Amino acid sequence: MFKFRIISFTALLGVLSFIFFNQTYGVTVFLALAALVAGLAIYELGSMLEKLDLPSFKLDAAFFGATFVWLFGNSFFWQYWLMAAIILLPIILGWGALLCSKEFAYTAKKLAVSAGLLLLTLPLILGLMLLGVASLNIFAYMVLVTKSGDTGAYCIGMLSNKITKGHNHPVAPHISPKKSIEGTVGGLVTAVGVSVLLGQCCGLFAVPLSWLLLAGILLFWGGFFGDLTESVLKRGCGIKDSGRILPGMGGVWDVLDSFIYNAPAFGLIFMILKLN
């Protein structure tokens, strides 16, 4: 399991490194990856909800979501006729499905769940995409700080559990029994440390130290609650991993969970600051 996790992590790191350092094709690959991840995440969420007897048009929703992200990330999306088509198409198809349905209640349920798949997934993906297109430095900062907090909490929690011989203090026992107060504190310190390191030492951008400290704290707690949110979802669906697409790491949502709140919030804040 650990070997497969290392392989998957190395592959993802390689793709992200190519995007970050390749000036010619980096953005194009980034947009294609964002569209692919959007489609996979929507489909995966639909598969999870099916275990709760919540059927959806998950394949259609995944295709629409991936197409929307790809067009949104490219300038030609803003041509009015294409923007109108991408907005009106699911509405027309949705009402058409009800019109032609022989089982109205079942089709209406699938349409409602399909809309939910898009609403729960697209803000996360679009937030990541907007950050990546606007500034790869900001994107790298947000991803590294968020994931360092997640990784720090896991490693320090494991170490503390060994030292205390299994007597860690749980922080959310009914949602995620393995999360501990010790690990949470360690993750918070790690996230803040990485935030300061990237801003002050690596020179990704020039902002006051107080901003880096605050951003590190906010990104850690955003990632923490995102992780808990996915834990609630998986526990409710009776599954351990959201999928199996990434050997050793689980599914797409197992990787994206810590960005559930951070990506849309950070993307929105960055856009507001940039516009002003």
C-alpha positions in Angstrom: 0.0 0.0 0.0 2.7 2.5 1.0 4.7 1.6 -2.2 1.7 2.4 -4.4 1.1 5.6 -2.5 4.7 6.7 -3.2 4.3 5.8 -6.9 1.1 7.8 -7.2 2.5 10.7 -5.3 5.6 10.8 -7.5 3.5 10.7 -10.7 1.3 13.6 -9.5 4.4 15.6 -8.4 5.9 15.0 -11.9 2.8 16.3 -13.6 2.6 19.4 -11.4 6.3 20.1 -11.8 5.9 20.0 -15.6 3.0 22.4 -15.3 4.9 24.8 -13.1 8.2 24.9 -15.0 7.0 24.5 -18.6 6.2 28.0 -19.9 5.0 26.8 -23.3 2.5 24.0 -22.5 2.2 24.3 -18.8 -1.1 26.2 -18.7 -2.7 24.0 -21.4 -1.8 20.9 -19.5 -3.1 22.5 -16.3 -6.5 23.3 -17.9 -6.7 19.8 -19.4 -5.9 18.2 -16.0 -8.5 20.5 -14.2 -11.2 19.4 -16.7 -10.2 15.7 -16.3 -10.2 16.0 -12.5 -13.6 17.7 -12.6 -15.1 14.9 -14.6 -13.6 12.2 -12.4 -14.6 13.9 -9.2 -18.2 14.4 -10.3 -18.5 10.8 -11.5 -16.9 9.5 -8.3 -19.2 11.5 -6.1 -22.2 10.2 -8.0 -21.0 6.6 -7.5 -20.7 7.3 -3.7 -24.2 8.7 -3.4 -25.6 5.7 -5.3 -24.8 3.7 -2.2 -27.4 5.8 -0.4 -30.0 5.1 -3.0 -29.4 8.5 -4.6 -29.1 7.8 -8.4 -27.9 10.5 -10.8 -27.0 11.0 -14.4 -23.4 10.9 -13.2 -21.8 10.2 -16.6 -23.7 13.1 -18.2 -22.9 15.4 -15.3 -19.2 14.4 -15.4 -19.0 15.2 -19.1 -20.8 18.5 -18.7 -18.6 19.5 -15.7 -15.4 18.6 -17.5 -16.5 20.6 -20.6 -17.5 23.5 -18.5 -14.2 23.7 -16.7 -12.2 23.4 -20.0 -14.3 26.1 -21.7 -14.2 28.4 -18.7 -10.5 28.2 -18.6 -10.1 29.2 -22.2 -10.7 32.7 -23.5 -13.2 31.6 -26.2 -15.6 30.6 -23.5 -16.5 34.2 -23.1 -18.0 34.5 -26.5 -21.7 35.2 -25.7 -23.2 32.5 -27.9 -21.0 29.8 -26.3 -21.6 31.0 -22.8 -25.4 31.0 -23.4 -25.2 27.5 -24.9 -23.3 26.0 -22.0 -25.7 27.5 -19.5 -28.9 26.7 -21.4 -28.0 23.1 -22.5 -28.3 21.3 -19.1 -31.6 23.3 -18.4 -33.1 22.2 -21.8 -31.9 18.6 -21.4 -33.2 18.5 -17.8 -36.7 19.6 -18.6 -36.6 17.4 -21.7 -35.7 14.4 -19.6 -38.8 15.1 -17.4 -41.0 15.5 -20.5 -39.9 12.2 -22.0 -39.7 10.3 -18.7 -42.0 7.4 -18.0 -41.1 7.5 -14.3 -41.3 11.1 -13.3 -40.4 10.8 -9.6 -37.3 8.7 -10.4 -36.1 11.0 -13.2 -36.7 14.1 -11.0 -34.6 12.5 -8.3 -31.8 11.8 -10.6 -31.8 15.3 -12.0 -31.8 16.8 -8.5 -28.8 14.7 -7.5 -27.0 15.5 -10.7 -27.4 19.2 -10.0 -26.0 18.6 -6.6 -23.0 16.8 -8.0 -22.1 19.9 -10.0 -22.8 22.3 -7.2 -20.6 20.4 -4.7 -17.7 19.8 -7.2 -17.4 22.8 -9.5 -16.6 25.5 -6.9 -13.6 23.5 -5.7 -12.2 22.7 -9.2 -12.9 26.3 -10.5 -11.2 27.7 -7.4 -8.0 25.6 -8.1 -8.2 26.4 -11.8 -8.5 30.2 -11.3 -5.6 30.3 -9.0 -3.4 28.2 -11.3 -4.3 30.3 -14.4 -3.9 33.7 -12.6 -0.7 32.8 -10.7 1.1 29.5 -10.5 3.0 30.9 -7.5 -0.2 31.5 -5.5 -1.5 28.1 -6.6 1.7 26.3 -5.5 1.6 28.2 -2.2 -2.0 27.2 -1.4 -1.5 23.6 -2.4 1.8 23.2 -0.5 0.6 24.9 2.7 -2.7 22.9 2.7 -1.1 19.6 2.1 1.8 20.2 4.5 -0.8 20.8 7.2 -2.5 17.5 6.3 0.7 15.6 6.1 2.1 17.1 9.3 -1.0 16.2 11.2 -0.8 12.6 10.0 2.9 12.1 10.7 3.0 13.9 14.0 -0.2 12.1 15.1 1.3 8.8 14.2 4.5 9.6 16.1 2.6 10.8 19.1 0.5 7.7 19.1 3.6 5.5 19.2 5.2 7.6 22.0 2.0 7.5 24.1 1.4 3.8 23.2 -2.0 4.4 21.7 -3.2 7.1 24.1 -3.6 10.0 21.7 -6.5 12.4 22.5 -9.1 12.2 19.7 -10.3 15.4 18.2 -13.4 14.2 16.4 -14.0 10.6 17.5 -17.4 10.2 15.9 -16.3 11.4 12.5 -12.6 10.4 12.2 -11.4 8.4 15.2 -7.7 8.5 14.1 -7.5 12.3 14.1 -5.9 13.5 17.4 -5.4 16.7 19.2 -1.6 16.0 19.1 -1.7 15.6 15.3 -3.9 18.6 14.8 -1.5 20.9 16.7 1.4 19.4 14.8 -0.3 20.0 11.5 -1.1 23.6 12.4 2.5 24.3 13.3 3.7 22.6 10.1 1.3 24.6 7.9 2.2 27.9 9.5 5.9 27.0 9.2 5.6 26.1 5.5 3.6 29.3 4.8 6.4 31.4 6.4 9.1 29.4 4.6 7.5 29.8 1.2 6.8 33.5 1.6 9.9 34.7 3.4 12.6 32.3 2.2 11.5 31.0 -1.2 10.2 34.4 -2.3 7.0 33.2 -4.0 5.6 36.7 -3.2 6.3 39.6 -1.0 3.7 40.0 1.8 4.1 40.9 5.5 4.9 38.1 8.0 1.6 38.6 9.7 -0.2 37.8 6.5 1.7 34.6 6.1 1.0 33.5 9.7 -2.7 34.2 9.2 -2.9 32.5 5.8 -1.1 29.4 7.3 -3.6 29.2 10.1 -6.7 29.7 7.8 -5.4 27.2 5.2 -4.7 24.6 7.9 -8.2 24.8 9.4 -9.8 24.9 6.0 -8.0 21.7 5.0 -8.8 20.2 8.4 -12.6 20.7 8.0 -12.5 19.7 4.4 -10.9 16.4 5.4 -13.6 16.0 8.1 -16.3 16.7 5.5 -15.2 14.0 3.3 -14.9 11.6 6.3 -18.6 12.3 7.0 -19.5 11.6 3.4 -17.5 8.3 3.3 -18.8 7.2 6.7 -22.4 8.0 5.6 -21.9 6.0 2.4 -20.3 3.1 4.3 -17.0 3.2 2.3 -13.3 3.6 3.3 -12.0 5.3 0.1 -13.9 7.5 -2.3 -12.5 5.4 -5.2 -9.6 3.4 -6.5 -8.2 5.5 -9.4 -5.0 6.3 -7.5 -3.3 3.2 -6.2 -2.4 3.6 -2.5 -4.1 7.0 -2.2 -7.7 6.1 -3.0 -10.0 8.2 -5.2 -10.0 11.7 -6.5 -11.9 13.0 -3.4 -9.3 11.4 -1.1 -6.8 13.8 -2.7 -9.0 16.8 -3.1 -10.8 16.7 0.3 -8.5 19.3 2.0 -9.3 21.8 -0.7 -13.1 21.6 -0.4 -13.2 24.9 1.4 -9.7 26.3 0.7 -9.9 26.3 -3.1 -13.1 28.3 -3.6 -12.5 30.6 -0.6 -8.8 31.3 -1.5 -9.7 31.6 -5.2 -12.5 34.1 -4.5 -10.3 36.2 -2.1 -7.5 36.3 -4.7 -9.9 37.4 -7.5 -11.4 40.2 -5.3 -7.9 41.5 -4.3 -6.8 41.3 -8.0 -9.9 43.2 -9.2 -9.4 45.9 -6.6 
